[in-house]
């Protein structure tokens, strides 16, 4: 195997799919079934991944499978929708295709969980791993395994009972809170609509009042302009009349002068 194992590097989608395909292989499942110490099987999986150009250690493969099963179990237990499950578990479709065909907790997974998450020694905090597997005999391992399987089943039944109790206890409260929240939301929406209508009516009245004021001002300006035009025309007529009267008087004076001249010539 190459020394490059991508330690600390997140798994890519195609790497997870390849790991699941190899892990779900019937031959691999037969080898994993009922085995307490299975690191050698995951080393085989690691080697097959290497043949595909994916460099991961057997430990990384096992931890990734365990994490995928935990995440999938969370999705199933909480009855998440497929859309939300895909956000939580990017490769949900592939995981569901593999794990959805059987129970979420297989015997091999229970064994791994017990071995890596519980103390099987009465006098210490030492956790059983593949590095310490050679100090426990097969008979003692089977005895401890059966004991912890019974404990796990009892704990699971107790947890299920607690969940059902909580659901019944808070179901009515949740429904009341939801109805109250829904009712409050409707009241707020109605109040918002009412305020909007009142505001529109106020703006409409204000607009009409403004239009009336502008119309009155316009009429006043038009009247003033019309009066100014009448006065101007009247003044023009007076000036023209005075001019004509003056011209007529000049003509009369001229005519009188001509008559006087003619009269003087005759005498």
C-alpha positions, 0 to 999 in steps of 0.5 A: 500500500502506498504511504499516502493514506490521506490521514486527516483528509475528508472523504470524497463522495466517490471514495465513500461510494467505493468503500460502501460497495466493497463493504457490502460485498457478500464475501466481505459480509460473510467474513465480518459476520460474528467476528469480534476482531475484524481489523484484518478484514478492513485491511483487505478493504483498504487494499481493494481501495488502493487498487482503485487509487484510493489510499485509506488505512483499515482503521480509517475504513472501519471508523468511516463505516461506523460513522456512516451507520451512526448517522444513518441510524440518527436519520432513521430514528428521527424519521427525517425527510429524504431532503433533510437527510441528504443535507445531513448525510451527503451520500444518503442515497448510497447509504440508504441503498446499502443499510436500508436493506437490513436492520440499522444495527447489525450484529457486527455493528453492535459488537464494534460499538460494545468493544469500542464504547463500553468497559468490559473489565470490572477493575479499570477504564481500559477499552478493548481494541485490536491492540489488546485483543490477544489478552482476552480469551475467546470464552471470556470474550463471548461471555462479556459479549452476551452480557453487554448484548443483554444490557444493550437490549434493555437500555434500548427498550428503556430508551424507547419507553422514555421516548414514547412517554415524552411524546405522549407527555408533550404532544398535547402541549406542542399542539396547544403551542402550535395552535396558539402560535397559529392563532397569534399569527393570523391576528397579527396578519389581520391587524397588519392588513387593517393598518395598511387599509387605514393608512391607504385611506388616510393617504387617499383623503390627504391626496384629495385635499391636496388636489382640491387646494391646487385646483382652487389656487389654479382657478384663482390664478386664472381669474387674476390673469383674465382680469389683468388681460381685461384691464390691459385691453380696456386701457388700450381702447381708452388710449386709442379713443383718445388718439382718434379724438386728438387726430379729429381735433387736429383735422378740424383746426386744420380745416378752419385754418384753410377756410381762414386763408381762403377768406383772406385771399378773397378780400 
